[in-house]
Amino acid sequence: MDAASRSGDTLDELCRLASADGWTSALETACGLLKHAASGENAFLFLTDITGQAVELAAAQIRGREHRILEELRVVIDPTVNDTCPMVQVAQLGRLLSIADHSHGYDFSRIETLIAPPSRGRRMLFIPLRGMRRPGFFGIAVVTGIETASDLGPNTNALLKAICDLLDLYLTNGRQAAELRSLRHRAESEEREKRETRQRQAARIEARLVGNSALISSARDRVAQFAATEHPVLILGEQGSGKERAAREIHGLSKRRNATFVYFDCASVPPLALVSELSGYKRGAIPGQAAARRGLLREAAGGTLYLDRVDLVPPEAQMFLGRLLETGVYRALGSERDMPSDARLIFAALPDFVQRAEAGTFLPSLSFALLRYVLKVPSLEERRQDIGPVVEAILARVSAPGGDTLELSNGALAVLHALDYPGNLRQLESLVERAIDLAADGEKALTSAHIEAARNVDVGVSPVASEGLREAVARFEADLVRRALNLSSGDRARAAELLQIPKRTLADKCIRYAL
């Protein structure tokens, strides 16, 4: 074959490399060009890995026109070590290395399974690959079986440079395309995961904040929104409207869900004791208290502290809460240093908190901080169309596992719609649960008669004239435990939280009352 034909073949191969539509095709074409350019028998390509600290076999070996994929071969490059492996020498020095007539002191042990030392009368080239798009080398080309007397010449060197530039261009474009595909796949995966998370959250919130009205739907949206943040939240709503339930959902859907949810009623302690309950105190800080006590802020560290009836907090505690919200730190009584708070704060108050704050009966700095993120829980009076869905949810929740669910008759629904609910959701749930208890085994529906009978049961007064105080208290306690178990769907740990008693105490009461 004359020089013109060889030049034409080489140009065709360069065009093939430039337009290769697959990684394997590009590697095979590059190896073929390298072999012909150096007049060798075999050509191998090693490319740097993602760390730049090693080169790896690019998986193509050319023997004539046959192509065969080989096992990965990896050679680590340590610039701090004087290594006699020819691959490492080329990577460290960045210069072409020619080895003839055996190894001349070079160490082939790490590559001898693929590349043997040259035989007599033959030599091999180790060529550092540099392209036009990157400052450093991106690999090593190895050509073996070259006659010792052959000379590369300027044309061959120019051809080698053209091969390096085209291979570098292909690698750069291929890696950019792979990165774009990876980014697109990651973005699609993240969006799919976010969508599925939102769907799970929506299903959970709908199961706990039941209703179809626009008001409760808006409240559910705000719960999901606040669950994704760490902001302090103020929940406004009537007594019994479900403020604590909303707070627990914010906690349960947040990243703090595996930590503690601590409930505290700000009106349950004397005004002067409120700050010490929140901050705790050192030993001897309070007369008559021999031992130190860690406060609610430390108990809720990593979790959520829910402060109910914050509208009843006295001025001294208002100043404490204002500083806590502003700085994120507090000081225990008797301590000489501030401590950072790691508890997410959720507050609850009656709807007239806004008017009271505007009237100046509340510390302005605290009221401004509280009113920044507000969740309004509607009263049952504001969403009477939700009475039916709420009752249906109660019936489904208290039904025996695997058993039939009581149906809600039209008559019972009509009676429920006609009633007033000053106690809001809590009153409705208590009434329906008592009506369910009055339904006989085997009945298929909850009727108006059940509702009327439940209305006539005054839980606070003994229906039996001869019943003593002890029996009345026991019956009342059993009813409270039953309601807590119903609200928690049988989860005793959560029921114990609702009752604010240890789980062991709840277990004893369940045994005592056969619950």
N, C-alpha and C positions, 0 to 999 in steps of 0.2 A: 504494500500500500504506500503511495507516495505521500509527500509532506502535505500537499494540498488536501488530499482525502482525509488524512489524520486531523488536520486543522478543522476541516468541516465537521468531522465526527465529534471533535472536542467542543466545537461551538454548539452543535446539537445537544450534547450532554449538558452544557452550561444552561442552555435554554430550558431543558427538562428540569434542572435543579431550580431554576428561577420560577418555574410554573408548577412545581410539584404540588399535588393536591392531597398528599398524605405524608405523615411523618416517616413511615417506613420507606416510602418511595424516595423522599428527599435524602435520607441517610444512605440508601443503596446507591443513588446517583452520585452523591458526594464521594462515597468510597471508591466507586468505579473511576471517577475523574482523578482522584488522588493516586490510584494505582497506575493509571496510564500516564499521568503527568510525571511521575518519578520512575516509570518503567519498572515497577515492582511486580511481585507475584500476589501479594495480599495487602489489603488496606483495612485499618481499623479506626474507628472514631471513638474517642473518650471525651465526654462533656462534663463540665463542672456541675455539681449538684446544687441544691438551693442554698446550702450553707457556704459554698465557695471553698470549703476545706477538704474537698475530695473530688476525684474525677471518676466517672462511671462509664463502662462500656455502653455505647449508644445502640447496641443490639443488632448490628449489621456486619457481616463478614462477606467479602466478595472473593469468590474463586472462579475466575473466568466469567461465565454468564450465569452461574448458579448463585442463588441467594439463600442464606440460612440464618435463622434467628438463634442467637446464643444466649446462655445464661448471663445474668448481670455480673460484671466484674467491677469491683470498687477498690480504688487505691487512695488512702488517706494521705493528705499533704500537710506536713508539719514544718513550717518555715524555720522553726527553732532547732531542728535536728539535722545534723549532717548525714543525709541519707544517700546511699549509692544506688538506689533504684533509679533507672533512667527516666521513668515517668516523673518521679519527684524532682529529679535534677532539672528537667525541662520546665516544670511548673515553677520552681524556685528561681531559675536563672532567666527564663523567658527567651531562650535562644534555641535554634535548631540544633539537634544533637545527631551526629552520624556515628554509628558503631559498626566496625568491620571486623571480620575474622575473629569470631568468638566474642566474649564479653568484655575483655580488657579490664577486669576488676569491677564491673558493674554487677549489681545484685538483681537477678531475674526471678528470685524465688516467689515473689508475690504475683507475677504475671506469667510464669512459665507454663501454666495450664493452657494459655492461649497464645502467648508469644514466646517462642524459644530463641535463645541467642543465635546470631547469624552463623552460618556454616562457612567453611573456607571458600574464599573467592566471592563471598556475598556480603552485603552490608544492609543495615536498616536505618531508617530515618525516623526520628521523633520530632514532629513539627508542632510548635505552639500555635494555637489558633487565635488570631486576633482579627476583629472585624472593624468596620467603619463606624459602628454604633456604640461601642463600649470601650472604655479606656484600658481595661485589663484583658487578660486572655480568658477565653471561655471554653477551652478544651485542648486536647492533644490529638493529632493525627499520627498514626504509626503505619509506615509502609515497609514491608519486609521483602526479602528476596531480590534486592537490587544488585546488579553486577557491580563489583568493586570499582571497575575502571570507568563506569558511566559517570557523566557529569550532568548536573541539573541544568546549568546554564540560565541566562537571564529570562528566556521565554518561559522556562518551567517555573521559575520563581514568580513571574507575573501571573502565570496560570494558577499557581498555588494561592496567591493573594486574591485572585478573582473568586476562587472556590471558597475561601474563608469569608469574603465579603457577602457572597450569596447565601452561604450557610448561616452566617450571623443574621442577615436580613430575615431569612426564613424562621430562624429560632426566635428572633425578636417579635415578629408578627404573630408567630404561633403562640408564644407565651402571652402576648397581649390579648390574643383572642381567647386563650384558655383562662386568663385572669378575668376577662369580661364575662365568659360563661360561668366561671365560679362565682363571681359577684352577683350575676343575675340569678343563679341557682340559690345562693345564700339569701338574697333579698326575697325571692319567691318563697323559700322555706320559712324565713322569719315572718313574712306576711301571713302565710298559711297558719303558722303556729299562733300568731297574734289573733287571727280570726277565730281559730278553734278555742283559744283561751277566752275571748270575748263571749263566744257562744256558751261555754261552760259557766262563765260567771253570770251571764244573763239567766240561764236556766236555774242556777242556784238562788239568785236574788228573787226571781219570780216565785220560787217555791217557798220563800220565807216572808217576802213582802207581797202578799197575794192581792190581786185585783186587776181590773181592766180599765179603771178610770184614768184620765189624763194626769190627775194629781199624783196618784201612786206610781204611775209610769215615770213621771218626772223625778219623783223621789228615788226610784230605782236607778235611773241614769246618774243622779248625783252620787249615789252610793258607789257605783262603779268608778265614777270619776275620782272621788276622794280616796278610794282604795288604792289607786295608782300613785298617790302622793304621800308625803309625810307631813302635810300641813295640819295644824290644830283645827278641829272642826267643831262648830256649834250646831247642835241639833235642837230645833224648836218644834214643840208639839204639845198637845194636851196630855194630861195624865192618862196613861193607859193606851195611848195611840200607837205605841211601838217604837219609841225612841231608842230604848236599849237594844231592841232587835236590830234596828238599823245600824247602831254602833258596832254590834257584834259582827254584822255582815261586812262593814268596812274593815274591821280587824281580820276577819276570816278570809277576805279576798286580797289582803295586802301581803307584802313580803314578810311581815311580822306574824303571820298566821300560826306559826309553830311555837311562838312564845306565849307568855301569859296575858290574859285579858283580866284586868282587875277592875271590879265595880266598887264605887264608893258614893254614898249619899251624903252630900255636903251638909244636909240638915240633920244628920243623925248624931252629931257630936256637938258639945257646947262651942260657942263661937271662939273662945280662947284656945280650945284644944285642936282646932282645925289645922292650923299651920304645923303643929307637931305631928299630927297624923300624916300629913303629906311629906314633910321633910325628915321625920324621925328625930331622935335626940341622943346625945351622949349620956353616958352614965353620970348621974348626979346633976344633970341639967335641969331636971324637974323635981321639986321637993316631993318626997314620998315615993319616987320611982328609983329603986336601987339599981336596976339593970338598964342598959342602953336598948334602944329600939330602932330598927331601921324603918324608914317611912314607906308610904305607898309608892313613891317615885322610884325607890330602889326595888321594891317588890315587882314593879311593872317594867323594870329595865329590859330593853330588847323587845318589849311587847307594847300593850296599850293600856292606858289608865283612863277609865271612863268616870267622869265626875258629874253625877246627876244633881239636879236642882242647884246649879251654879248661881242662879239668880238670887239664892238666899245666903250667899257667902257674905260674911261681915267685912267691914272696911279693912281690917288688918290682914285678912286672908286675901282680899282683893289686891293689895299691894304686893303680897308674896307671889300671887299668880301673874300679876303684871310684869314683875321682874323676870319671872321664870320664862314667860313667853317672849320677852324682849331679848334676854341674854342666853337662855338655854341652860342656866346654872342656878343652883339653890344652895342654901347653907343650913345644915341640920342644927337644931338647938344645941348650944354648948360647943359647937365646932368653931375652929378658927380659920377654916378655909372653905371656899366654894367647891361644889361638886357638879360636874356636868350631868345633865339628865339625858338618859337614853330611852325615855318612855314617850310614846306618841300620845298626845292628849286629845281626848274627845269630851266635849262638854254637852250638857243637856239643860234646857230651861223651858219654861212655859212661853207661849207665843207673845205675851205682853212684855217680854224682856226688852224688845226694841223700844217700846214706849217708855219703859222705866229708865233705859239708858239715855234716851233723849231728854227725859225730865231731870237728869242729873243725879239720880239716886244710885248710880253706879260709877265707879272710877272711870273717867273718860278714856284713859290710855288702855285699860283692860277691855272696855266695851268695844273700842275701835278694833283691837286685835281679835276679839271673839267674832265680831260681825264681818270679818273679812271672808271667811269661808263658812257659809251657812247652808244647812240642810233642813228643809221644812217637811215634817211628817204630817200629812193631813189627818184631821179627826175623822171618825166614822160618819159623823153628820155631814161632812163635806164630800163624802164619797159613798153615799148610801147604795149606789148601784153595785158596790163591791161586796155587799152583805152576802149575796148568793155564792159567789166564788170563794169567799172566806169560809163559809160554812161547809161547802163541798170539800175544801182542803182539810178542814178539821175532821170531817167524816173519813176521809181517806187516810189521815194520819193515825187516828185511833183505832182503825179497823184491825182485826187480828191478822197476822201475817198469813197469807194464803187463803184467807177467808173472804166472804162477800162484804162489800162496803155498803153501809146503810145509804139508801137514797133519801134525798130531801124532797118531801112532798110539797106540792104547791100551797097547801093550806099552812104548813109550817113556815114556808118562806113568806107568805102574806103576813102571818103573825109577827115574824121577826122584822119585817119592813115597817110595821105599824108601831114598833116600840121606840122609845127614846133611849139613847145610850150616853149618859153623862160619863160613864166609865170607859167609853170608846171600845177599842178592839178587845181590851182585857175583859170588859163586861160581856161582850158578845161571846167570846171564847168560853168564859166560865159558864154562861147560860147554856150554850150548846153542849158542853161536856157533861153538865148535870143532866140535860135531857137525854143524852146518849146512855148515861148510867141508869136512867129510869126505863129505858127501852128493854123489853124482855128478850131473852135469847130466842132466836128464830125469826124475829121481826125483820121485815125487809126495808122498811122506810121509817124515817123520823117524821112524826106527824105533829099537827098543831096541839094535840092532847099532850104529847111529850113536852112541848115547849111551855104550855100553860102550867103543867105540873112542876116543871123546873123553876118557873117564876115564883111559885108558891113556897118553894123551899128556901127558907132564910138560913143561910149558912152560919150566920152569927148567933142564932138563937136555937136552943135545943127544941126539936119537935116533940120530944117526950117530956112531960111535966116532971116525971120522977128522975130524969137524968141528972146526975150530979156534975160538978165542975170538972172533975177528972175525966169523966166520959166525954163531956162536951169538948174539952181541950184535945183529947185523943182523936175524936172524930174530925175536928177542925184541922189538926195536924196531918191526919191521913189524907184529907182532901187537898191540902197544900202540896203534899208529896206527890199525889196522883197528878195534879195539874202540872207540876214541874216535870214529871216524867213524860207527860203528853207533849208539853212544849218542846222538850228536847228529843222527841221521837224515840224515847227509851234509852237515850244515852245517859248513863248514870253520872258520868264525870261532869257533863254539862248541867244535869239536873242539880248536882251538888253545888255547882257554881251559882245557879239561879237561887238556890235556897241559902247560899252562903254558909254551908256546913261542910265538914270533911266527908270524903267519899265513904269512909268506914261507918260514920254515923248514919249516912243515908242508907247504906246496906243493912244496918241493924233495923232501921225503921221499915224498910221494905219487907224484911222478915216478920217484924211485929205485926204489920198491917196486911200481910199476905199480898203484897203488890209486886 
